[in-house]
Amino acid sequence: MNLEIGQVVTQIIGFLIALFILKRFAWKPFLGILEERRTKIKSEFEKIEDEKESVKKLTSEYEAKLKDIEGLARQKILEAAKEGQQMANQVKENARKEALEIMGRSKEEIQRELEKAKVQLKNDLVNLSLQAAEKIIQERLDKEKDRKYISDFIQGLEKT
């Protein structure tokens, strides 16, 4: 191996000069770039952590709101069911009242018709009695025939 000392010394001096120049001009900007990159990565990790916390907070808020909404929905359903039951009871009560009114009116109507029928029956009885008396007087029958006519008249009434 053929090494010349001058050449090795020149290379060492060149290397040291290059190192000095790099340290003097390039090392600080290079370290600055690395530090800037490290800071950027750190801030992004912090931002991600903050967003995770924000997402957790929003998730818990949404879950709480969802529970509230479910509770309100349940409450509204119960209120609607209660209102429906009240309406059904009201309809039943109205129907019962109306049925009682109809029954009352029907009873009154029947009573009026019954009174009319009684009056008509009395009038018919009076007319029939007058007709029977008229026949008896016209024929001037004896007592036996009178009894027969009266009993026939009563039997005729029983049939009607």
Backbone as a ProteinNet text record, in pm:
[ID]
protein_1_A
[PRIMARY]
MNLEIGQVVTQIIGFLIALFILKRFAWKPFLGILEERRTKIKSEFEKIEDEKESVKKLTSEYEAKLKDIEGLARQKILEAAKEGQQMANQVKENARKEALEIMGRSKEEIQRELEKAKVQLKNDLVNLSLQAAEKIIQERLDKEKDRKYISDFIQGLEKT
[TERTIARY]
80.9	0	87.8	49.1	128.5	53	80.1	12.7	113.1	74.2	161.3	102	186.9	146.1	91.1	145	99.6	-44.4	-69.3	-203.2	-302	-267.8	-357.3	-381	-274.2	-286.6	-375.8	-358.9	-439.9	-586.5	-612.8	-751.5	-811.4	-729.9	-779.1	-809.1	-716.9	-738.2	-861.7	-881.2	-997.7	-1126.7	-1116.1	-1233.1	-1268.4	-1167.9	-1191.3	-1246.6	-1194.1	-1245.1	-1391.1	-1420.8	-1558.4	-1650	-1599	-1676.6	-1700.2	-1598.7	-1610.8	-1712.6	-1703.1	-1796	-1938.9	-1952.6	-2086.2	-2141.4	-2052.3	-2098.5	-2133	-2054.6	-2071.5	-2195.1	-2217.9	-2325.6	-2445.7	-2423.2	-2532.7	-2588.2	-2510	-2554.6	-2670.9	-2662.5	-2769.5	-2899.1	-2893.6	-3018.7	-3073.6	-2983.5	-3026.3	-3092.5	-3029.1	-3088.3	-3219	-3222.9	-3346.1	-3459.7	-3427	-3528.3	-3576.2	-3479.7	-3517.6	-3603	-3562.9	-3638.8	-3778.8	-3784.4	-3913.6	-4002.1	-3945.3	-4020	-4068.1	-3978.4	-4014.4	-4128	-4121.2	-4224.9	-4357	-4349.8	-4470.7	-4536.5	-4455.4	-4510.2	-4572.5	-4503.3	-4554.5	-4687.1	-4693.7	-4817.9	-4931.1	-4899.2	-5002.8	-5052.4	-4960	-5003	-5092.2	-5056.1	-5138.6	-5274.9	-5274.1	-5399.3	-5487.4	-5423.3	-5498.4	-5556.7	-5478.7	-5527.7	-5643.8	-5629.6	-5738.1	-5864.5	-5847.6	-5962.9	-6025.8	-5940.2	-5994.5	-6078.5	-6027.9	-6102.5	-6232.4	-6222.4	-6341	-6444.3	-6396.4	-6486.6	-6550.7	-6471.4	-6527.3	-6633.4	-6603.8	-6697.8	-6826.6	-6810.7	-6929.1	-7008.9	-6937.5	-7005.5	-7087.2	-7026.1	-7100.7	-7218.6	-7199.3	-7310.2	-7422.3	-7385.9	-7487.5	-7559.5	-7485.8	-7550.4	-7647.1	-7605	-7694.3	-7818.6	-7797.7	-7911.7	-8002.8	-7942.7	-8021.2	-8104.7	-8045	-8121.4	-8235.5	-8206.9	-8312.5	-8424.1	-8384.9	-8484.5	-8566.5	-8498.9	-8572.4	-8669.1	-8622.3	-8710.7	-8830.7	-8805.5	-8915.5	-9011.1	-8953.5	-9038.6	-9126.1	-9065	-9141.2	-9252.3	-9216.9	-9314.1	-9427.4	-9393.2	-9496.9	-9586.8	-9525.9	-9606.1	-9703.4	-9652.4	-9740.1	-9850.7	-9814.8	-9915.7	-10019.7	-9972.7	-10066.2	-10158.1	-10100.7	-10182.8	-10285.8	-10241.6	-10333.2	-10443.6	-10404	-10502.1	-10599.2	-10546	-10632.2	-10731	-10682.8	-10770.7	-10879	-10838.4	-10936.5	-11040	-10992	-11084.8	-11179.9	-11125.2	-11209.6	-11313.6	-11270.1	-11364.5	-11470.4	-11428.9	-11523.5	-11624.4	-11574.3	-11664.1	-11763.1	-11712.2	-11801.5	-11906.5	-11862.4	-11954.9	-12059.6	-12015.4	-12109.7	-12208.8	-12157.9	-12246.2	-12347.1	-12299	-12388.5	-12496.8	-12455.5	-12552.9	-12653.9	-12603	-12692.2	-12789	-12738.7	-12825.8	-12933.8	-12893.9	-12992.6	-13096.2	-13050.8	-13144.8	-13241.4	-13187	-13272.5	-13372.5	-13323.4	-13414.2	-13522.3	-13482.8	-13581.2	-13685.7	-13637.6	-13731.7	-13821.9	-13762.6	-13842.5	-13948.2	-13908.9	-14006.9	-14119	-14082.5	-14184.4	-14276.2	-14216.5	-14295.4	-14389	-14335.5	-14418.5	-14531.5	-14497.9	-14600.2	-14709.5	-14668.5	-14767.7	-14855.7	-14792.3	-14869.2	-14963.1	-14914.2	-14998	-15118.7	-15095.9	-15206.4	-15305.2	-15251.8	-15339.8	-15422.8	-15355.1	-15426.1	-15534.5	-15503.7	-15603.9	-15723.9	-15696	-15805.3	-15887.9	-15819.3	-15889.6	-15972.7	-15913.6	-15985.4	-16109.9	-16094.8	-16210.7	-16318.6	-16275.2	-16372.6	-16441.9	-16362.8	-16421.5	-16518.8	-16482.2	-16571.4	-16701.9	-16687.8	-16808.4	-16896.9	-16833.8	-16911.8	-16977.7	-16902.1	-16959.4	-17072.6	-17052.6	-17157.6	-17283.8	-17262.1	-17377.1	-17447.3	-17366.3	-17426.5	-17503.5	-17447.5	-17516.1	-17645.5	-17637	-17756.9	-17862.2	-17814.8	-17906.4	-17978.1	-17903.4	-17965.7	-18067.4	-18028.1	-18118.5	-18248.8	-18233.5	-18352.1	-18435.9	-18371	-18444.9	-18521.9	-18471.3	-18538.9	-18630.6	-18613.4	-18693.5	-18702	-18589.2	-18579.1	-18609.9	-18625.2	-18646.8	-18513	-18515.8	-18394.5	-18300.5	-18352.1	-18268.2	-18187.8	-18249.7	-18178.6	-18079.7	-18118.9	-18024.8	-17896.1	-17911.5	-17793.2	-17709.1	-17772.8	-17698.9	-17621.2	-17685.1	-17615.9	-17496.8	-17516.4	-17407.9	-17292.4	-17323.7	-17213.9	-17144.7	-17219.3	-17155.7	-17067.1	-17117.5	-17040.5	-16908.4	-16915.4	-16794.7	-16697.8	-16749.7	-16660.8	-16595.6	-16669.9	-16613.7	-16502.3	-16521	-16416.8	-16291.6	-16312	-16197	-16114.9	-16179.1	-16107.1	-16026.8	-16074.5	-16005.3	-15903.8
-113.3	0	123	188.8	306.7	427.7	462.3	576.9	687.9	796	910.4	994.2	1035.1	1107.3	1243.4	1307.1	1438.2	1432.6	1328.5	1313.7	1288	1209.3	1177.9	1305.2	1382.5	1505	1601.8	1611.5	1701.1	1658.3	1533.6	1485.6	1512.2	1493.6	1519.9	1668.7	1754.6	1898.9	1936.8	1880.1	1908.3	1863.9	1748.8	1697.7	1790.1	1834.7	1923.2	2057.7	2108.3	2234.5	2216	2103.5	2075.6	2065.3	1999.3	1988.1	2125.6	2208.2	2342.2	2423.9	2415.8	2490.4	2438.6	2306.4	2249	2292.8	2284.7	2322.5	2469.8	2548.9	2693.8	2737.7	2681.6	2731.7	2637.2	2508.3	2416.1	2346.9	2329	2251	2318.8	2446.7	2516.9	2517.6	2549.9	2541.2	2398.4	2299.8	2160	2123.8	2162	2135.8	2214.7	2334.6	2414.7	2345.5	2290.6	2217.7	2096.6	2023	1905.3	1945.8	2052.9	2100.3	2146.2	2215.9	2260.1	2140.7	2040.1	1917.8	1848.3	1838.2	1774.6	1852.8	1984.2	2068.9	2052.2	2046.7	2029.4	1895.3	1790.2	1656.9	1656.1	1717.4	1723	1799.4	1912.9	1991.4	1914.5	1838.7	1758.5	1648.2	1585.5	1484.1	1546.5	1665.3	1733.9	1769.2	1812.5	1845.5	1721	1608.3	1482.4	1444.5	1458.1	1426.7	1519	1647.5	1741.8	1703.7	1664.9	1624.4	1497.2	1403.3	1281.9	1318.6	1408.8	1453	1521.8	1602.8	1672	1571.7	1469.8	1366	1290.8	1258.1	1188.8	1275.4	1403.5	1495.4	1505.4	1522.2	1530.1	1400.6	1287.7	1158.3	1147.2	1185	1176.5	1274.1	1393.5	1489	1434.1	1374.8	1318.6	1202.3	1119.8	1009	1061.4	1166.1	1224.9	1283.5	1354.4	1411.2	1300.7	1192.3	1080.6	1019.6	1005.6	953	1047.5	1178	1275.3	1265.3	1253.5	1242.8	1115.8	1005	879.7	893.9	960.1	982.6	1067.6	1173.3	1259.3	1182.6	1100.7	1022.3	926.5	860.3	769.2	844.9	961.7	1043.3	1086.5	1127.7	1169.7	1051.9	933.5	814.5	786.2	794.4	770.4	875.7	1000.6	1106.8	1084.1	1043.8	1017.8	900.8	796.6	682.1	724.1	806.1	853.8	939	1026.9	1111.9	1027.7	925.3	835.8	763	719.3	651.8	747.3	872	971	996.4	1005.2	1026.9	908.6	786	666.8	667.9	703.1	710.4	817.4	929.4	1037.4	991.3	921.5	870.5	771.4	682.6	585.6	657.8	757.4	832.1	904.5	966.8	1035.4	937.1	819.7	718.1	669.5	650.9	606.3	711.6	839.4	946.9	953.1	941.4	946.6	829	710.6	593.2	613.6	670.8	697.3	798.9	901.2	1000.6	936.1	851.6	783.7	693.6	621.2	533.5	615.6	729.3	815.3	866.1	912.5	961.1	847.6	727.6	613.4	577.5	579.8	549.7	652.5	779.4	884.6	863.2	828.9	804.6	685.7	580.2	461.5	498	577.2	618.3	700.3	792.4	872.8	783.2	689.5	598.8	512.3	471.8	390.7	471.6	596.5	683.7	703.6	724.1	738.9	612.5	497.1	370.3	352.7	392.1	380.8	470.1	593.6	686.1	628.6	577.4	520	399.1	317.1	198.7	240	342.9	390.6	442.1	517.2	569.2	454.8	353.8	238.4	164.5	150.4	82.3	160.5	291	373.6	357.6	364.4	349.8	212.7	108.6	-26.2	-41.7	16.5	8.2	79.8	195.5	268.7	189.6	127.3	46.9	-71.5	-134.4	-248.5	-202.6	-90.6	-39.4	-0.5	55.7	94.7	-27	-134.8	-256	-312.7	-307.8	-363	-282.6	-153.7	-69	-87.7	-99.5	-111.9	-243.6	-344.8	-473	-499.6	-430.4	-447.6	-593.1	-642	-784.1	-811.4	-934.6	-972.1	-989.5	-1018.6	-1025.6	-1133.8	-1242.4	-1354.2	-1311.9	-1247.2	-1203.1	-1092.3	-1008	-903	-964.4	-1064.6	-1129.4	-1191.5	-1252.1	-1315.5	-1211.1	-1098.3	-991.6	-935.9	-917.1	-862	-961	-1090.1	-1188.1	-1200.3	-1193.9	-1194.6	-1070.8	-960.3	-835.8	-847.6	-902.4	-917.7	-1015.3	-1123.6	-1218.2	-1153.3	-1072.1	-998.2	-904	-842.2	-753.7	-833.1	-951.5	-1033.3	-1075.1	-1094.9	-1134.7	-1018.5	-898	-781.4	-731.2
0	0	0	-81.6	-105.1	-51.8	66.1	123.7	139.5	96.3	115	226.7	313.4	431.6	391	298.2	256.5	205.4	134.4	78.3	191.8	288.6	400.3	480.8	505.3	582.9	505.9	375.4	294.4	302.7	297.7	304.1	442.8	547.2	682.4	696.3	646	655.5	573.4	458.3	373.9	443.7	506.3	578.8	694.1	769.3	882.7	835.9	723.2	669	626.3	561.8	519	640.9	747.1	870.1	931.5	932.7	988.7	909.6	776.9	691	712.4	717.8	740.9	876.1	979.7	1112.4	1115.3	1052.5	1056.8	978	860.3	773.3	759.3	760.3	729.9	853.7	956.1	1072.2	1143.4	1171.5	1242.3	1160.3	1031	954.7	950.4	939.3	936.8	1069.6	1181.8	1313.2	1329.5	1276.4	1281.5	1207.2	1089.5	1011.1	1089	1150.3	1229.4	1349.9	1417.1	1533.8	1491.1	1378.3	1325.8	1293.8	1233.4	1199.6	1327.2	1427.2	1553.6	1621.1	1621.9	1681	1606.6	1474.9	1393.1	1423.5	1430.9	1460.6	1599.9	1696.3	1832.9	1837.5	1767.4	1767.6	1699.2	1596.1	1529.6	1621.8	1697.5	1794.1	1901.8	1948.1	2047.2	1988.8	1863.3	1796.1	1784.2	1749.6	1738	1873.8	1980.4	2114.7	2152.5	2120.3	2148.1	2071.7	1946.4	1865.5	1921.1	1970.5	2032.2	2154.3	2236.2	2354	2311.6	2208	2157.9	2107.4	2035.6	1984	2100.7	2203.7	2320.3	2387.8	2400.4	2463.9	2382.2	2250	2163.5	2168.2	2169.8	2175.2	2303.5	2415.1	2541.2	2541.4	2483.6	2474.7	2387.4	2274.2	2185	2251.6	2325	2394.7	2500.1	2571.8	2672.1	2604.9	2494	2421.1	2369.2	2320.2	2269.4	2381.8	2500.3	2613.9	2649.4	2646.7	2674.7	2571.5	2445.7	2338.1	2354.5	2389.1	2409.8	2526.6	2633.2	2748	2710.4	2634.8	2589.6	2499.1	2411	2320.2	2401.2	2500.4	2585.1	2657.9	2709.4	2781.3	2688.3	2567.1	2470.9	2434.5	2419.4	2387.5	2501.6	2625.8	2740.6	2748.6	2722.6	2723.5	2614.7	2496.3	2385.7	2420.1	2482.5	2521.7	2626.4	2721.9	2825.7	2763.6	2672.1	2604.6	2522.4	2455.1	2378.1	2468	2585.2	2680.3	2729.7	2757.1	2801.1	2692.1	2567.8	2456.5	2443.5	2457.1	2447.7	2559.5	2680.4	2792	2766.5	2711	2680.4	2575.6	2472.6	2368.1	2429.1	2517.2	2582.3	2666.1	2741.5	2827.1	2742.4	2633.7	2544.2	2483.9	2442.8	2384.7	2489.1	2613.5	2720.3	2745.5	2752.5	2774.7	2660.8	2538.6	2422.5	2424.1	2461.5	2468.3	2574.5	2689.7	2794.4	2747.4	2675.4	2622.4	2523.7	2436.1	2337.1	2408.4	2511.5	2586.3	2655.8	2713.2	2780.1	2682.2	2566	2464	2416.1	2400.2	2355.1	2459	2587.3	2692.3	2691.6	2675.7	2669.9	2549.9	2436.4	2314.6	2335.3	2396.5	2423.1	2518.8	2622.5	2719.2	2650.9	2562.3	2489.4	2402	2332.5	2245.9	2329.4	2447.3	2535.8	2583.4	2618.9	2661.1	2546.3	2426.1	2308.8	2288.9	2302.9	2283.6	2390.5	2516.2	2622.8	2593.1	2551.4	2518.1	2403.6	2301.7	2186.5	2229.9	2318.7	2367	2446.4	2530.4	2606.4	2512	2412.5	2314.5	2241.2	2203.3	2134	2225.8	2354.8	2449.4	2467.4	2476.8	2491.5	2368.1	2250	2125.6	2117.6	2154.2	2149.5	2251.5	2369.3	2472.1	2424.2	2362	2309.6	2199.4	2112.9	2005.8	2064	2165.6	2227	2294.1	2364.5	2431.6	2328.3	2218.5	2111.8	2054.8	2033.9	1980	2079	2205.6	2307.1	2309.7	2305.4	2310.6	2184.8	2071	1945.9	1940.8	1987.3	1974.3	2092.6	2194.4	2313.7	2350.1	2374.3	2403.4	2549.1	2571.8	2710.1	2780.9	2909	2988.7	2939.4	2895	2849.3	2727.5	2635.3	2515.9	2551.7	2648.4	2692.3	2746.1	2825.3	2882.4	2773.2	2676.5	2567.8	2488.6	2459.5	2385.6	2465.5	2592.3	2675.7	2682.6	2700.8	2707.6	2572.3	2461.2	2328.6	2310.6	2360.2	2350.4	2428.2	2549.4	2632.6	2567.2	2509.9	2441	2319.6	2251.4	2137.4	2182	2298.2	2352.2	2389.7	2444.5	2484.5	2363.1	2252.2	2130.9	2073.2	2094.6	2039.3	2129.6
[MASK]
++++++++++++++++++++++++++++++++++++++++++++++++++++++++++++++++++++++++++++++++++++++++++++++++++++++++++++++++++++++++++++++++++++++++++++++++++++++++++++++++

